[in-house]
């Protein structure tokens, strides 16, 4: 239809003029860190495969065995015939690893949050959400039809004030936050959020997609404090980052998990994950549990980069270099690509207007000499002298 095409063309033109149009680019992952793109081999610093487990021999072999035994696809939703035996093993492993009674695996992290939140809260309820929370937390919150109120990023006092003001007028309340924030790399103040949630009888949901495997001894952001686990009743995460596989999960009490299996629409009406993917996730958990020193490498390498680039010390393997406008981020990305590095520019609406950036992610296998070369480039060619002076003074 001509009106539809005209609408699409006009919207694309707006994106183009704002330097916000995106294109899919064919990328071949040669190994966990080396990519083939536009005919060149580049060292990637923008992949979430923090432990490079997508190419780990043990993980690949586990997937291969499952493929031969169970076939390619699950064949149906989990509540029909798609609940192959590997699911039970993975969910038991996740629950033990996160110190909960039970777990439930979804088709993706996005699908998990779109299913979990509306299954627990609804029209007469309240959701407080960190303003920088991931899109899937916002999406699930809006689908729930609850009253959705953002609180300032990582601001516990603001969240407490909002609960004090609004909690009494709602039957149930949920507080939603990332554990490790995907664009800034900082870790939410989970102990303090858990305390205020408990005080106001609110349920704390933490999306730990970027925490599992790389912080808290590999167990995620709820375990960052060595003395004790943060009291988080809803620990959500993904299998597609540090585990190198695919899918999402929620770890919680047995009652909550049983309820979600009966009410989460994105679980009930989605085909189960391929058996090979579930087997790969189980093998990846083995690596993380058996090799804690290896799991600590991404954060150590991120911190080494930050020291070399004169940036604040990161709390996770994610290091943002905020440049402001989209054009600046695109130019910086192009400069790094010229020098053999793949670092995609991150632009609105993924990040707020005026905060376009390079988002660098560090993995266990990144060579130290290449990290040093990258930090020199960022410090000398990308960060302006005034910005470097401000950062060094912090």
KOLDREN-671326 format. One line per field, with one value per residue (C-alpha): chain; residue number from 1; residue in one letter; x, y, z. Coordinates in nm, 4 decimals. Example, Ala and Ser with C-alpha at 12.3 -4.5 7.8 and 13.67 -1.06 7.14 Angstrom:
BEGIN
mol <- (A	A)
seq <- (1	2)
type <- (a	s)
px <- (1.2300	1.3670)
py <- (-0.4500	-0.1060)
pz <- (0.7800	0.7140)
***
This chain:
BEGIN
mol <- (A	A	A	A	A	A	A	A	A	A	A	A	A	A	A	A	A	A	A	A	A	A	A	A	A	A	A	A	A	A	A	A	A	A	A	A	A	A	A	A	A	A	A	A	A	A	A	A	A	A	A	A	A	A	A	A	A	A	A	A	A	A	A	A	A	A	A	A	A	A	A	A	A	A	A	A	A	A	A	A	A	A	A	A	A	A	A	A	A	A	A	A	A	A	A	A	A	A	A	A	A	A	A	A	A	A	A	A	A	A	A	A	A	A	A	A	A	A	A	A	A	A	A	A	A	A	A	A	A	A	A	A	A	A	A	A	A	A	A	A	A	A	A	A	A	A	A	A	A	A	A	A	A	A	A	A	A	A	A	A	A	A	A	A	A	A	A	A	A	A	A	A	A	A	A	A	A	A	A	A	A	A	A	A	A	A	A	A	A	A	A	A	A	A	A	A	A	A	A	A	A	A	A	A	A	A	A	A	A	A	A	A	A	A	A	A	A	A	A	A	A	A	A	A	A	A	A	A	A	A	A	A	A	A	A	A	A	A	A	A	A	A	A	A	A	A	A	A	A	A	A	A	A	A	A	A	A	A	A	A	A	A	A	A	A	A	A	A	A	A	A	A	A	A	A	A	A	A	A	A	A	A	A	A	A	A	A	A	A	A	A	A	A	A	A	A	A	A	A	A	A	A	A	A	A	A	A	A	A	A	A	A	A	A	A	A	A	A	A	A	A	A	A	A	A	A	A	A	A	A	A	A	A	A	A	A	A	A	A	A	A	A	A	A	A	A	A	A	A	A	A	A	A	A	A	A	A	A	A	A	A	A	A	A	A	A	A	A	A	A	A	A	A	A	A	A	A	A	A	A	A	A	A	A	A	A	A	A	A	A	A	A	A	A)
seq <- (1	2	3	4	5	6	7	8	9	10	11	12	13	14	15	16	17	18	19	20	21	22	23	24	25	26	27	28	29	30	31	32	33	34	35	36	37	38	39	40	41	42	43	44	45	46	47	48	49	50	51	52	53	54	55	56	57	58	59	60	61	62	63	64	65	66	67	68	69	70	71	72	73	74	75	76	77	78	79	80	81	82	83	84	85	86	87	88	89	90	91	92	93	94	95	96	97	98	99	100	101	102	103	104	105	106	107	108	109	110	111	112	113	114	115	116	117	118	119	120	121	122	123	124	125	126	127	128	129	130	131	132	133	134	135	136	137	138	139	140	141	142	143	144	145	146	147	148	149	150	151	152	153	154	155	156	157	158	159	160	161	162	163	164	165	166	167	168	169	170	171	172	173	174	175	176	177	178	179	180	181	182	183	184	185	186	187	188	189	190	191	192	193	194	195	196	197	198	199	200	201	202	203	204	205	206	207	208	209	210	211	212	213	214	215	216	217	218	219	220	221	222	223	224	225	226	227	228	229	230	231	232	233	234	235	236	237	238	239	240	241	242	243	244	245	246	247	248	249	250	251	252	253	254	255	256	257	258	259	260	261	262	263	264	265	266	267	268	269	270	271	272	273	274	275	276	277	278	279	280	281	282	283	284	285	286	287	288	289	290	291	292	293	294	295	296	297	298	299	300	301	302	303	304	305	306	307	308	309	310	311	312	313	314	315	316	317	318	319	320	321	322	323	324	325	326	327	328	329	330	331	332	333	334	335	336	337	338	339	340	341	342	343	344	345	346	347	348	349	350	351	352	353	354	355	356	357	358	359	360	361	362	363	364	365	366	367	368	369	370	371	372	373	374	375	376	377	378	379	380	381	382	383	384	385	386	387	388	389	390	391	392	393	394)
type <- (x	x	x	x	x	x	x	x	x	x	x	x	x	x	x	x	x	x	x	x	x	x	x	x	x	x	x	x	x	x	x	x	x	x	x	x	x	x	x	x	x	x	x	x	x	x	x	x	x	x	x	x	x	x	x	x	x	x	x	x	x	x	x	x	x	x	x	x	x	x	x	x	x	x	x	x	x	x	x	x	x	x	x	x	x	x	x	x	x	x	x	x	x	x	x	x	x	x	x	x	x	x	x	x	x	x	x	x	x	x	x	x	x	x	x	x	x	x	x	x	x	x	x	x	x	x	x	x	x	x	x	x	x	x	x	x	x	x	x	x	x	x	x	x	x	x	x	x	x	x	x	x	x	x	x	x	x	x	x	x	x	x	x	x	x	x	x	x	x	x	x	x	x	x	x	x	x	x	x	x	x	x	x	x	x	x	x	x	x	x	x	x	x	x	x	x	x	x	x	x	x	x	x	x	x	x	x	x	x	x	x	x	x	x	x	x	x	x	x	x	x	x	x	x	x	x	x	x	x	x	x	x	x	x	x	x	x	x	x	x	x	x	x	x	x	x	x	x	x	x	x	x	x	x	x	x	x	x	x	x	x	x	x	x	x	x	x	x	x	x	x	x	x	x	x	x	x	x	x	x	x	x	x	x	x	x	x	x	x	x	x	x	x	x	x	x	x	x	x	x	x	x	x	x	x	x	x	x	x	x	x	x	x	x	x	x	x	x	x	x	x	x	x	x	x	x	x	x	x	x	x	x	x	x	x	x	x	x	x	x	x	x	x	x	x	x	x	x	x	x	x	x	x	x	x	x	x	x	x	x	x	x	x	x	x	x	x	x	x	x	x	x	x	x	x	x	x	x	x	x	x	x	x	x	x	x	x	x	x	x	x	x	x	x)
px <- (0.0000	0.1346	0.0365	0.2248	0.5389	0.5150	0.4869	0.7894	0.9969	0.9169	1.0132	1.3370	1.4172	1.3758	1.6129	1.8652	1.8675	1.9262	2.2079	1.9901	1.9135	2.0482	2.1408	2.2065	2.5664	2.6752	2.9299	3.1084	3.2455	3.5712	3.6410	3.5033	3.6804	3.7708	3.5067	3.4897	3.2989	3.2970	3.5839	3.8100	3.9069	3.8390	3.8948	3.5528	3.4996	3.1206	3.0087	2.8387	3.0111	3.2162	3.3749	3.4042	3.2040	3.0268	3.3398	3.4511	3.5173	3.3222	3.0211	3.0248	3.0542	2.7630	2.5461	2.6565	2.5699	2.2255	2.1639	2.2291	2.0188	1.7206	1.7183	1.7129	1.3957	1.1774	0.8717	0.6126	0.5651	0.6984	0.3483	0.2716	0.5675	0.8557	0.9810	1.2710	1.4633	1.7538	1.5291	1.4996	1.8762	1.9343	1.6654	1.7916	2.1455	2.0368	1.8379	2.1333	2.3730	2.1487	2.0558	1.6807	1.4262	1.3448	1.3938	1.2096	1.3738	1.2144	1.2856	1.4898	1.5600	1.3202	1.0450	1.1125	1.0442	0.7462	0.5988	0.7094	0.5919	0.2320	0.1955	0.2683	0.1205	-0.1730	-0.4187	-0.4465	-0.0772	0.2351	0.5712	0.8724	1.1407	1.4912	1.4832	1.7764	1.6359	1.6527	1.3826	1.2393	1.1729	0.9917	0.8058	0.6891	0.5896	0.3731	0.2114	0.1049	-0.1271	-0.0005	0.0892	0.4513	0.6615	1.0329	1.2838	1.6117	1.8927	2.0250	1.8683	1.7454	1.6179	1.4011	1.2636	1.1862	1.0100	0.7944	0.7016	0.6142	0.3927	0.2218	0.2446	-0.0694	-0.2929	-0.2032	-0.2692	0.0755	0.4048	0.7094	1.0510	1.2370	1.6001	1.8952	2.1623	2.4442	2.3226	2.3785	2.4825	2.6706	2.8136	2.7399	2.5813	2.2506	2.2477	2.0646	2.1042	1.9477	1.6742	1.5965	1.5646	1.3176	1.1221	1.0884	0.9834	0.7006	0.6031	0.7201	0.8766	1.2245	1.2909	1.6531	1.7481	2.0982	2.1622	2.5072	2.5980	2.5767	2.9190	3.1267	3.0534	2.9890	3.2256	3.0341	2.7011	2.5832	2.5058	2.3073	2.6338	2.8650	2.8913	3.1136	2.9539	2.5988	2.3593	2.1232	1.7660	1.6185	1.3075	1.3002	1.6398	1.6014	1.8796	1.9829	2.1731	2.2962	2.5677	2.8426	2.6950	2.7298	2.4006	2.0466	1.7377	1.6263	1.5421	1.3888	1.5038	1.2600	1.0627	0.8892	0.5454	0.6412	0.7925	0.4832	0.2633	0.4731	0.4550	0.0772	0.0432	0.3442	0.2054	0.5505	0.6263	0.2881	0.2584	0.6218	0.7997	1.0640	1.4323	1.6249	1.7798	2.1302	2.0997	1.9931	2.2797	2.5247	2.4005	2.4500	2.8069	2.8751	2.7620	3.0145	3.2947	3.1912	3.1585	3.4831	3.7000	3.6304	3.9656	3.8697	3.5325	3.7141	3.9157	3.6615	3.6318	4.0096	4.0646	3.7998	3.9719	4.3088	4.1579	3.9996	4.3317	4.5007	4.2247	4.2049	3.8460	3.6769	3.7245	3.4407	3.2310	3.1697	3.3158	3.1140	3.2927	3.0999	3.2747	3.0004	3.0502	2.7190	2.5739	2.5167	2.7548	3.0418	2.9796	2.9635	3.2896	3.4631	3.3387	3.4703	3.8097	3.8424	3.7384	4.0133	4.2541	4.1211	3.8681	3.4949	3.3082	2.9546	2.8212	2.5276	2.2691	1.9216	1.6716	1.8968	2.0500	1.9023	1.9400	2.2750	2.4495	2.5473	2.8557	3.0969	3.0058	3.3133	3.2797	3.5756	3.6115	3.8374	4.0398	4.1111	4.4910	4.6478	4.8587	4.5504	4.3689	4.6623	4.6542	4.2793	4.3090	4.5787	4.3537	4.0551	4.2615	4.4544	4.2216	3.8659	3.8458	3.8913	4.1682	3.9119	3.7292	4.0551	4.1399	3.7977	3.8202	4.1729	4.0639	3.7920)
py <- (0.0000	0.3386	0.5128	0.2533	0.2879	0.6667	0.6496	0.4187	0.6347	0.9507	0.7907	0.6563	1.0042	1.1460	0.8847	0.9503	1.3257	1.2646	1.0101	0.7523	0.5135	0.1636	-0.1080	-0.4781	-0.5674	-0.9243	-1.0257	-1.3601	-1.4517	-1.6320	-1.6849	-1.5337	-1.2035	-1.1867	-1.0859	-1.0659	-0.7562	-0.5686	-0.7840	-0.7087	-0.9014	-0.6875	-0.7350	-0.6910	-0.4899	-0.4752	-0.8354	-0.9622	-1.3018	-1.2023	-1.5435	-1.6363	-1.9501	-1.9484	-2.1145	-2.3057	-2.6713	-2.8153	-2.5948	-2.6682	-3.0430	-3.0412	-2.8699	-3.1166	-3.4190	-3.2781	-3.2035	-3.5647	-3.7038	-3.4680	-3.3125	-2.9466	-2.7955	-2.8445	-2.8975	-2.7262	-2.5027	-2.6305	-2.7031	-2.9271	-3.1467	-2.8990	-2.9549	-3.1862	-3.3423	-3.0965	-2.8189	-2.9812	-3.0053	-2.6448	-2.5035	-2.6994	-2.5791	-2.2162	-2.2317	-2.3749	-2.1235	-1.8297	-1.9776	-2.0015	-2.2813	-2.3012	-2.1509	-2.1199	-2.0776	-1.8616	-1.8186	-1.5003	-1.2391	-0.9995	-1.2622	-1.3394	-0.9854	-0.9436	-1.2544	-1.2269	-0.8754	-0.8963	-1.2364	-1.0855	-0.7340	-0.5733	-0.2882	-0.1919	-0.2289	-0.0103	-0.0554	0.1564	0.1260	0.2687	0.5305	0.3598	0.0073	-0.2113	-0.1831	-0.5262	-0.4190	-0.1130	-0.3263	-0.5793	-0.3013	-0.1276	-0.4546	-0.5159	-0.2090	-0.1222	0.2353	0.2685	0.5300	0.5802	0.6655	0.8456	0.6152	0.4151	0.6695	0.4692	0.7755	0.8724	0.5204	0.5192	0.8548	0.7327	0.4171	0.6180	0.8431	0.5881	0.2363	0.2576	0.3230	-0.0001	-0.3652	-0.4884	-0.3171	-0.4188	-0.2505	-0.3238	-0.2578	-0.3895	-0.5563	-0.4451	-0.1642	-0.2618	0.0784	0.2253	-0.0866	0.0249	-0.2040	-0.1207	-0.0655	-0.3922	-0.4244	-0.0829	-0.1390	-0.4756	-0.3103	-0.0447	-0.2983	-0.5180	-0.2190	-0.1274	-0.4862	-0.4456	-0.7206	-0.6545	-0.7791	-0.7623	-0.8160	-0.9607	-1.0210	-0.8605	-0.9829	-1.3615	-1.5106	-1.1964	-1.0273	-1.1612	-1.4528	-1.5368	-1.5678	-1.2185	-0.8798	-1.0143	-1.1729	-0.8736	-0.8182	-1.0996	-1.1113	-1.1956	-1.2258	-0.9369	-1.0363	-1.0327	-1.2516	-1.2261	-1.2893	-1.2696	-1.3043	-1.4381	-1.7324	-1.5294	-1.3106	-1.4710	-1.8198	-1.7831	-1.9595	-1.8196	-1.7761	-1.6096	-1.7289	-1.6324	-1.7739	-1.7455	-1.9475	-2.2688	-2.1047	-1.8101	-2.0353	-2.2584	-1.9517	-1.8179	-2.1509	-2.1122	-1.7391	-1.6081	-1.5757	-1.5584	-1.9006	-2.0625	-1.9530	-1.9844	-2.2900	-2.4270	-2.3579	-2.5977	-2.8788	-2.7949	-2.4422	-2.5704	-2.8221	-2.5440	-2.3347	-2.6251	-2.6759	-2.3023	-2.3077	-2.5873	-2.3652	-2.0704	-2.2805	-2.4711	-2.1776	-1.8717	-1.7141	-1.7286	-1.5697	-1.2806	-1.1880	-0.9671	-0.7220	-0.7153	-0.6373	-0.3650	-0.2053	-0.2193	-0.0426	0.2255	0.2999	0.3381	0.5590	0.7761	0.6707	0.5952	0.2399	0.0200	-0.2110	-0.4589	-0.5551	-0.2717	0.0624	0.3551	0.6403	0.9020	1.1454	1.3300	1.3500	1.0598	1.1999	1.2029	0.8408	0.7324	0.9124	0.7523	0.4091	0.4640	0.5733	0.2586	0.0412	0.2005	0.0835	-0.2736	-0.2530	-0.3176	-0.0934	-0.0068	0.3428	0.3418	0.6103	0.7143	0.5691	0.2974	0.5692	0.9091	1.2022	1.3748	1.0637	0.8776	0.6726	0.3967	0.0983	-0.1176	-0.4696	-0.6756	-1.0516	-1.3106	-1.3636	-1.0052	-0.9713	-0.7318	-0.5578	-0.4880	-0.3500	-0.1148	-0.0042	0.0536	0.2587	0.4761	0.5419	0.6330	0.8585	1.0417	1.0401	1.0304	1.1948	1.5716	1.7320	1.9070	1.5781	1.4021	1.6752	1.6492	1.2716	1.2706	1.5161	1.2830)
pz <- (0.0000	-0.1027	0.2213	0.4244	0.2123	0.2314	0.6085	0.6333	0.3979	0.5935	0.9240	0.7751	0.6455	0.9964	1.1348	0.8580	0.9207	1.2917	1.2332	1.4061	1.1215	1.1782	0.9320	0.9795	0.8907	0.8143	1.0774	1.0977	1.4395	1.3649	1.7361	2.0542	1.9885	1.6163	1.3618	0.9835	0.8756	0.5453	0.4254	0.7234	1.0338	1.3409	1.7125	1.8703	2.1870	2.1612	2.2138	2.5312	2.5138	2.8185	2.8760	2.5070	2.5734	2.2361	2.0938	2.4047	2.3065	2.6007	2.5312	2.1591	2.2208	2.4662	2.2063	1.9392	2.1515	2.2354	1.8689	1.7772	2.0628	2.0639	1.7157	1.6163	1.7617	2.0694	1.8511	2.0711	2.3730	2.7035	2.8354	2.5374	2.4318	2.4177	2.7730	2.6868	2.9808	2.9619	3.0924	3.4335	3.4719	3.3656	3.5929	3.8926	3.8223	3.7919	4.1153	4.3072	4.1546	4.2476	4.5884	4.5274	4.5459	4.1760	3.8304	3.5018	3.1609	2.8887	2.5178	2.5728	2.8355	2.6665	2.6607	3.0264	3.1461	2.9117	3.0757	3.4386	3.5210	3.3876	3.5553	3.8978	3.8911	3.7123	3.6824	4.0513	4.1278	4.1353	3.9614	4.0510	3.7852	3.7546	3.4793	3.3020	3.3271	3.0172	2.7527	2.8398	3.2005	3.0695	2.8153	3.0730	3.3108	3.0515	2.9433	3.3029	3.3006	3.6485	3.7435	3.6259	3.8069	3.7320	4.0023	3.9441	3.8406	4.1374	4.3746	4.6732	4.8587	4.5619	4.5350	4.9081	4.8864	4.5985	4.7880	5.0973	4.8877	4.6636	4.8099	5.0251	4.7265	4.5451	4.6219	4.5171	4.4358	4.2327	4.2199	3.8953	3.8130	3.6201	3.8328	3.6037	3.3794	3.0199	2.8850	3.1820	3.3453	3.7023	3.9603	4.1274	4.5072	4.5598	4.9373	4.9943	4.7346	4.8946	5.2362	5.1239	4.9191	5.2285	5.4401	5.2041	5.1140	4.7555	4.5449	4.4046	4.0493	3.9303	3.5664	3.5943	3.2240	3.2436	3.5928	3.5712	3.5068	3.5555	3.8915	4.2389	4.1859	3.8704	4.0531	3.9575	4.1051	4.4034	4.5260	4.4815	4.8565	4.9802	5.3250	5.2137	4.9219	4.8587	4.9451	4.5966	4.5598	4.1782	4.0155	3.6393	3.3823	3.0451	2.9024	2.6049	2.7569	2.9665	2.9169	2.5410	2.4628	2.4336	2.6461	2.9689	3.3186	3.6504	3.9852	4.2741	4.5275	4.4249	4.4564	4.2350	3.9683	3.9664	3.9225	3.6346	3.4553	3.4670	3.3944	3.1960	2.8438	2.6814	2.8283	2.7649	2.4019	2.2848	2.1468	2.3818	2.3323	2.1062	2.3155	2.1913	2.3333	2.6748	2.6776	2.5901	2.8826	3.1240	3.0010	3.0320	3.3951	3.4524	3.3241	3.5410	3.8559	3.8020	3.6887	3.9070	3.8158	3.4483	3.5237	3.6942	3.3828	3.1969	3.4861	3.5374	3.1689	3.1726	3.4698	3.2926	2.9908	3.2085	3.3775	3.0393	2.8995	3.2143	3.2783	3.6133	3.7390	3.6100	3.8266	3.5450	3.2046	3.0446	2.9974	2.8443	2.6651	2.6501	2.3603	2.3411	1.9936	1.7572	1.4951	1.7456	1.8440	1.4785	1.4006	1.6988	1.5970	1.2432	1.3776	1.5859	1.2922	1.0817	1.3497	1.3573	1.6420	1.6219	1.8682	1.7636	1.8308	2.0729	1.9981	2.1132	2.1845	2.3306	2.5502	2.6476	2.4035	2.4355	2.5706	2.2525	2.3248	2.2600	2.4755	2.5188	2.6548	2.7695	2.7586	2.9135	2.5964	2.4899	2.4510	2.6995	2.4339	2.2214	2.5270	2.5808	2.2161	2.2371	2.5557	2.3958	2.0953	2.3102	2.5352	2.2640	1.9610	2.0958	2.4366	2.4068	2.6162	2.8357	2.8984	2.9850	3.2345	3.3989	3.4223	3.5635	3.8319	3.9606)
***
